[in-house]
Amino acid sequence: MSLIVVRGYGAVSPAGWGIAAFREALAKGEPLETKPLIRPGWLRALPIRPVPPLPHRPSFMAHARLRRASAISQYAVAAAIEALGSDLHKVSEGSVRLGVVCCVLSGGVNYSSRFYSETLQDPTSASPLVFPETVFNAPASHVAALLGTTEINYTMVGDSGTFLLGLALAAEWLSDGQVDGCVVVGAEERDWLTADAFHRFEPGITMSDGAGALYLSRGVERDSGIQLSGITDAHPFLQKRGRVLASRAMRAQLPDSSPNHLLCDGTQQLPRLDAAEIASWADWTGPRLSPKEVFGESLAASGAWQCVAAIDALRANRYAAANVSVVGCNQQAIGAHFVNLNFLQTQRSGLTPSATGARIAD
């Protein structure tokens, strides 16, 4: 793989809109407050961690494509804009060919529920204006339209590990010269039906919604910032190779523990779901982060948050590298390795720089 660097990142989470709120919540390390999610026909609500409402409506929400867009598209667009930073205008003016990869599992479930409910109750009242928002590709389409890019645009559907597959796809496009940059987004929106389904399999789980995004581009010799060093194979959960063996296979393809290497895992204080990942990383003695313990389970967005958390820690120059371990809810175990090029350079020069903000390298 060519030198691929992370140029920027963004997040929308139960902590708030933007990387600052995400970073603050992760630094505290305490599970965020839950809210009740009403289930139609049920007396008992489900606990979730929703994205809080914005204190004021941002300018991008006035875009014509977002007037009827569901929450998942709003989250995806906000995270992508933050990730692009100052390159946003370069995309719209055409000087940067930007690819888009959007990763989801549930997708636009709220509008799907609304459309089909209206169809069942009275077919003549079902709004055809809502239907385009029910397809999996809606968020990716909205992101591309708002950013002003007409380059290659994919939607990938799968569990939290799918975000890492999205990074691999983006790296391939960049290496092949198909695009100059690529924004990879993982996004989900809250929905009682999805939350109820997961609670039936794991009563202790707390679902959440939001989005995370990475902006990747090709690097140059002696580049600074954060390098996407590699992504493991995707190890599927099969009848003869379940979560434990898949997780071990993923772990074997990532670097060993080191005092200045970070592990960002997907555990969430749920013994049955966490067991395979905990066992696979039992030999890890270095520092670690577990974003799901703070934000909850957000499926495709969770994989994005893990990467955002790892990169934000590297951006602060606290670690030389980071492993991201994702053992998905029902499909695969997959991992990624990021290297802090600034850390290596400053160690050689004897400097200790400070860093703020969400931009990585210019």
DAWOTA-V119121 format. One record per residue. N is the residue number from 1. RES is the residue in one small letter. D_CENTER is the distance of its C-alpha to the mean C-alpha in whole Angstrom. Layout:
N_RES_D_CENTER, N_RES_D_CENTER
This chain:
1_m_22, 2_s_23, 3_l_21, 4_i_18, 5_v_17, 6_v_14, 7_r_15, 8_g_13, 9_y_10, 10_g_9, 11_a_8, 12_v_9, 13_s_10, 14_p_13, 15_a_15, 16_g_15, 17_w_14, 18_g_13, 19_i_12, 20_a_16, 21_a_15, 22_f_12, 23_r_14, 24_e_17, 25_a_16, 26_l_15, 27_a_18, 28_k_20, 29_g_19, 30_e_20, 31_p_18, 32_l_18, 33_e_21, 34_t_20, 35_k_22, 36_p_24, 37_l_23, 38_i_26, 39_r_26, 40_p_29, 41_g_32, 42_w_31, 43_l_33, 44_r_30, 45_a_27, 46_l_23, 47_p_22, 48_i_18, 49_r_16, 50_p_15, 51_v_14, 52_p_18, 53_p_20, 54_l_20, 55_p_23, 56_h_24, 57_r_23, 58_p_22, 59_s_23, 60_f_21, 61_m_21, 62_a_24, 63_h_23, 64_a_25, 65_r_22, 66_l_21, 67_r_24, 68_r_23, 69_a_19, 70_s_18, 71_a_15, 72_i_12, 73_s_14, 74_q_14, 75_y_11, 76_a_9, 77_v_13, 78_a_13, 79_a_9, 80_a_11, 81_i_14, 82_e_13, 83_a_12, 84_l_15, 85_g_17, 86_s_21, 87_d_20, 88_l_19, 89_h_23, 90_k_24, 91_v_21, 92_s_24, 93_e_27, 94_g_26, 95_s_26, 96_v_23, 97_r_22, 98_l_18, 99_g_16, 100_v_14, 101_v_11, 102_c_9, 103_c_8, 104_v_9, 105_l_12, 106_s_14, 107_g_13, 108_g_16, 109_v_18, 110_n_20, 111_y_22, 112_s_22, 113_s_24, 114_r_26, 115_f_27, 116_y_28, 117_s_30, 118_e_32, 119_t_33, 120_l_34, 121_q_36, 122_d_37, 123_p_36, 124_t_38, 125_s_36, 126_a_33, 127_s_31, 128_p_30, 129_l_28, 130_v_26, 131_f_25, 132_p_23, 133_e_20, 134_t_21, 135_v_19, 136_f_16, 137_n_16, 138_a_17, 139_p_14, 140_a_14, 141_s_17, 142_h_17, 143_v_15, 144_a_17, 145_a_20, 146_l_19, 147_l_19, 148_g_22, 149_t_21, 150_t_23, 151_e_21, 152_i_20, 153_n_17, 154_y_15, 155_t_13, 156_m_12, 157_v_13, 158_g_12, 159_d_11, 160_s_8, 161_g_9, 162_t_9, 163_f_6, 164_l_9, 165_l_11, 166_g_10, 167_l_10, 168_a_14, 169_l_15, 170_a_14, 171_a_16, 172_e_19, 173_w_19, 174_l_20, 175_s_22, 176_d_24, 177_g_24, 178_q_23, 179_v_21, 180_d_21, 181_g_17, 182_c_14, 183_v_11, 184_v_8, 185_v_6, 186_g_4, 187_a_6, 188_e_9, 189_e_13, 190_r_15, 191_d_18, 192_w_21, 193_l_21, 194_t_18, 195_a_18, 196_d_22, 197_a_21, 198_f_19, 199_h_22, 200_r_24, 201_f_23, 202_e_22, 203_p_24, 204_g_22, 205_i_19, 206_t_17, 207_m_15, 208_s_12, 209_d_11, 210_g_9, 211_a_6, 212_g_4, 213_a_6, 214_l_8, 215_y_12, 216_l_14, 217_s_17, 218_r_20, 219_g_22, 220_v_26, 221_e_28, 222_r_28, 223_d_25, 224_s_23, 225_g_20, 226_i_17, 227_q_17, 228_l_15, 229_s_18, 230_g_17, 231_i_15, 232_t_17, 233_d_18, 234_a_17, 235_h_19, 236_p_20, 237_f_21, 238_l_25, 239_q_28, 240_k_29, 241_r_26, 242_g_24, 243_r_21, 244_v_23, 245_l_24, 246_a_21, 247_s_20, 248_r_23, 249_a_22, 250_m_19, 251_r_20, 252_a_23, 253_q_21, 254_l_20, 255_p_22, 256_d_24, 257_s_24, 258_s_25, 259_p_26, 260_n_24, 261_h_21, 262_l_18, 263_l_16, 264_c_13, 265_d_13, 266_g_12, 267_t_15, 268_q_16, 269_q_20, 270_l_21, 271_p_23, 272_r_23, 273_l_19, 274_d_19, 275_a_22, 276_a_21, 277_e_19, 278_i_21, 279_a_24, 280_s_22, 281_w_22, 282_a_25, 283_d_26, 284_w_24, 285_t_26, 286_g_23, 287_p_21, 288_r_18, 289_l_15, 290_s_14, 291_p_11, 292_k_12, 293_e_15, 294_v_15, 295_f_12, 296_g_13, 297_e_11, 298_s_9, 299_l_9, 300_a_6, 301_a_4, 302_s_5, 303_g_5, 304_a_2, 305_w_5, 306_q_7, 307_c_7, 308_v_7, 309_a_10, 310_a_12, 311_i_12, 312_d_13, 313_a_16, 314_l_17, 315_r_17, 316_a_20, 317_n_21, 318_r_22, 319_y_21, 320_a_22, 321_a_19, 322_a_16, 323_n_15, 324_v_12, 325_s_13, 326_v_11, 327_v_14, 328_g_13, 329_c_15, 330_n_17, 331_q_16, 332_q_16, 333_a_15, 334_i_14, 335_g_13, 336_a_13, 337_h_15, 338_f_15, 339_v_19, 340_n_20, 341_l_22, 342_n_24, 343_f_24, 344_l_26, 345_q_28, 346_t_29, 347_q_30, 348_r_33, 349_s_34, 350_g_34, 351_l_32, 352_t_30, 353_p_28, 354_s_26, 355_a_22, 356_t_21, 357_g_18, 358_a_15, 359_r_17, 360_i_17, 361_a_20, 362_d_22
